[in-house]
Amino acid sequence: MTNKHHISLITAITTLLLLAGAAPSWATQTHGEPEGLYVHQLAHLFFIFSMGLLIYWLRQRRLVRQKAWRYIQYGAMLFIVWNINTFGVHFLDEQVHLIQINQLDTWHLRIDTAQGQKYLGMIYYLAKLDHLLCVPALLCLYLGLRRLHHEPAPRSKEVSSS
């Protein structure tokens, strides 16, 4: 075996050992009460405001005419929706305690709602799929930045001195 093969084998074994010992990771994480949750919820609101401001300036300066900036704008819109969604999940999980999650076994959970409100359980379940908003937002941001990197910079009008 060559040195290159040894490195590949060690990397593969290390990766398998790390993955075998991994604990479950939930899509929407909980936070210590009450300060951690409040600060985290404020961060979601700040992120929503920031993305809204970014969209405003992109449109104000008419940068969305370029495809790269349009992708970035779409990413910002998806980030706003993702933050609103995640804010709501945190609210249901940790503030109003209307949702109770019970683990039945390794692969099965049961969502119990206050007063048996089935619709709330369905909304909660769908909202927990927040990666369906966040991943496309990151993809749009990536595509926009990649396009900006590859596009030539627009020529600025030179100011003639008198």
C-alpha positions as CSV (number, residue, x, y, z in Angstrom):
1,M,0.0,0.0,0.0
2,T,1.2,3.4,-0.8
3,N,1.2,6.4,1.5
4,K,-1.8,7.9,-0.3
5,H,-3.8,4.7,0.3
6,H,-2.8,4.7,4.1
7,I,-4.1,8.3,4.4
8,S,-7.3,7.5,2.6
9,L,-7.9,4.4,4.8
10,I,-7.2,6.3,8.1
11,T,-9.5,9.1,6.9
12,A,-12.3,6.6,6.1
13,I,-11.9,4.8,9.4
14,T,-11.9,8.0,11.4
15,T,-15.0,9.3,9.6
16,L,-16.9,6.0,10.3
17,L,-15.9,6.1,14.0
18,L,-17.1,9.7,14.3
19,L,-20.4,9.0,12.6
20,A,-21.0,5.8,14.6
21,G,-20.8,7.7,17.9
22,A,-22.9,10.7,16.8
23,A,-25.9,11.6,18.9
24,P,-29.2,12.7,17.3
25,S,-29.3,16.3,16.1
26,W,-32.7,18.0,15.8
27,A,-33.4,20.5,13.1
28,T,-34.7,23.2,15.5
29,Q,-32.6,23.4,18.7
30,T,-34.0,24.3,22.1
31,H,-32.3,27.0,24.3
32,G,-31.8,27.5,28.0
33,E,-34.7,29.4,29.7
34,P,-35.3,32.2,29.9
35,E,-32.4,34.3,28.8
36,G,-31.0,32.0,26.1
37,L,-34.4,31.8,24.4
38,Y,-35.1,35.5,24.6
39,V,-31.7,36.4,23.1
40,H,-32.1,33.8,20.4
41,Q,-35.6,35.0,19.5
42,L,-34.3,38.6,19.3
43,A,-31.6,37.4,17.0
44,H,-34.2,35.9,14.7
45,L,-36.0,39.3,14.6
46,F,-32.8,41.1,13.9
47,F,-32.0,38.7,11.1
48,I,-35.5,39.3,9.6
49,F,-34.9,43.1,9.8
50,S,-31.4,42.8,8.3
51,M,-32.6,40.7,5.3
52,G,-35.5,43.1,4.8
53,L,-33.1,46.0,4.7
54,L,-30.8,44.1,2.3
55,I,-33.8,43.6,-0.1
56,Y,-34.8,47.2,0.3
57,W,-31.3,48.5,-0.7
58,L,-30.9,45.9,-3.5
59,R,-34.2,47.2,-5.1
60,Q,-33.5,50.9,-4.3
61,R,-30.2,50.8,-6.1
62,R,-31.7,48.6,-8.9
63,L,-29.1,45.9,-8.4
64,V,-31.7,43.2,-8.9
65,R,-31.5,43.8,-12.6
66,Q,-28.4,41.7,-12.5
67,K,-29.0,37.9,-12.1
68,A,-26.4,37.6,-9.3
69,W,-28.1,40.2,-7.0
70,R,-31.5,38.7,-7.9
71,Y,-30.3,35.3,-6.5
72,I,-29.1,37.1,-3.4
73,Q,-32.5,38.8,-3.0
74,Y,-34.3,35.4,-3.3
75,G,-32.0,34.0,-0.7
76,A,-32.8,37.0,1.6
77,M,-36.5,36.4,1.1
78,L,-36.2,32.7,1.9
79,F,-34.2,33.6,5.0
80,I,-37.0,35.9,6.2
81,V,-39.5,33.1,5.8
82,W,-37.2,30.7,7.5
83,N,-36.7,33.0,10.4
84,I,-40.4,33.6,10.8
85,N,-41.0,29.8,10.7
86,T,-38.2,29.1,13.2
87,F,-39.4,31.9,15.5
88,G,-42.8,30.2,15.6
89,V,-41.4,26.8,16.3
90,H,-39.4,28.1,19.2
91,F,-42.5,29.9,20.5
92,L,-44.5,26.7,20.4
93,D,-41.7,24.6,21.8
94,E,-40.4,26.7,24.6
95,Q,-42.7,29.6,25.4
96,V,-46.4,28.5,25.3
97,H,-45.8,24.8,25.8
98,L,-48.7,23.8,23.5
99,I,-46.7,21.0,22.0
100,Q,-45.3,17.9,23.8
101,I,-43.0,15.5,21.9
102,N,-42.8,11.9,23.1
103,Q,-40.2,9.5,21.8
104,L,-41.9,6.1,21.3
105,D,-38.7,4.4,20.1
106,T,-35.5,5.2,18.2
107,W,-37.4,6.1,14.9
108,H,-40.8,7.2,16.1
109,L,-42.1,10.3,17.8
110,R,-45.6,11.3,18.8
111,I,-46.6,15.0,18.8
112,D,-49.2,15.7,21.5
113,T,-51.0,19.1,21.5
114,A,-52.9,21.0,24.2
115,Q,-56.6,20.1,24.2
116,G,-56.0,17.6,21.4
117,Q,-55.8,20.3,18.6
118,K,-54.7,18.1,15.7
119,Y,-54.3,21.0,13.3
120,L,-51.6,22.5,15.6
121,G,-49.7,19.2,15.6
122,M,-49.7,19.2,11.7
123,I,-48.6,22.8,11.6
124,Y,-45.8,22.1,14.1
125,Y,-44.7,19.1,12.1
126,L,-44.5,21.0,8.9
127,A,-42.8,23.9,10.6
128,K,-40.1,21.6,12.0
129,L,-39.1,20.9,8.3
130,D,-37.3,24.3,8.4
131,H,-34.4,23.0,6.3
132,L,-36.7,23.0,3.3
133,L,-36.5,26.9,3.6
134,C,-33.0,27.3,4.9
135,V,-31.1,25.1,2.4
136,P,-32.6,26.8,-0.7
137,A,-31.9,30.2,0.9
138,L,-28.2,29.2,1.3
139,L,-28.2,27.8,-2.2
140,C,-29.5,31.1,-3.6
141,L,-27.0,33.1,-1.6
142,Y,-24.2,30.8,-2.9
143,L,-25.4,31.0,-6.5
144,G,-25.5,34.8,-6.3
145,L,-22.1,35.1,-4.7
146,R,-20.6,32.7,-7.2
147,R,-22.1,34.6,-10.1
148,L,-20.8,37.9,-8.7
149,H,-17.3,36.4,-8.4
150,H,-17.3,35.2,-12.0
151,E,-19.0,38.3,-13.6
152,P,-16.8,41.1,-14.6
153,A,-17.3,44.2,-12.5
154,P,-19.5,46.9,-14.2
155,R,-17.5,49.8,-15.5
156,S,-18.1,53.0,-13.6
157,K,-18.5,56.2,-15.4
158,E,-15.3,58.2,-15.2
159,V,-15.8,61.7,-13.9
160,S,-14.0,64.2,-16.1
161,S,-12.2,66.9,-14.2
162,S,-12.7,70.5,-15.4
